Amino acid sequence: MASSSDLESKAKEAFVDDHFELAIDLYSQAIALCPSNADLFVDRAQANIKLQSFTDAVSDANKAIELNPANTKAYLRKGVACINLEEFQTAKTALETGASLAPGDSRFTNLIKECEKRIAEETEELTKQLVDKAPTNVVNLNNCLQQLVCRAKGRLYHLLSQNTGQYEGKSRAS
């Protein structure tokens, strides 16, 4: 039976040879033997990223972070996977944490800038959609307000005419 380190070595070889599915299988076997090794989860996350299995990559990165919160590669893998899932705010948060642990690593800085750009684009697009829909909503709101004002005026006129009659009645009686 192969040891965890033997399986890890074979997985790294498979990864280098672009056999990502085999690498994932070998990393999974190594993890079964050594489930507390954060680096195995980080490496399997990278293989998942190569296969565009981004949800699995996030899961592996999260497990690596749980096992070793100081593992900067785990935050990098999570950030990259989340960017590909278009979860830019989550990606940015993970990358900022990684950057705080590895201040000189430009990969974090570059990816954080990408997240900020994408978040700004999403915000701009959402704002545009709201503005485009606004005239319809404003017209509907304006119509509702006009109807309410008309009803309120009618009710107020009715109340005033009732009260005026009562006061007139009292003043006549006195």
PyMOL commands that set and color helices and strands:
alter all, ss='L'
color gray80, all
select helices_A, chain A and resi 4-16+20-33+38-50+54-67+72-84+88-101+106-173
alter helices_A, ss='H'
color red, helices_A
deselect
rebuild
show_as cartoon
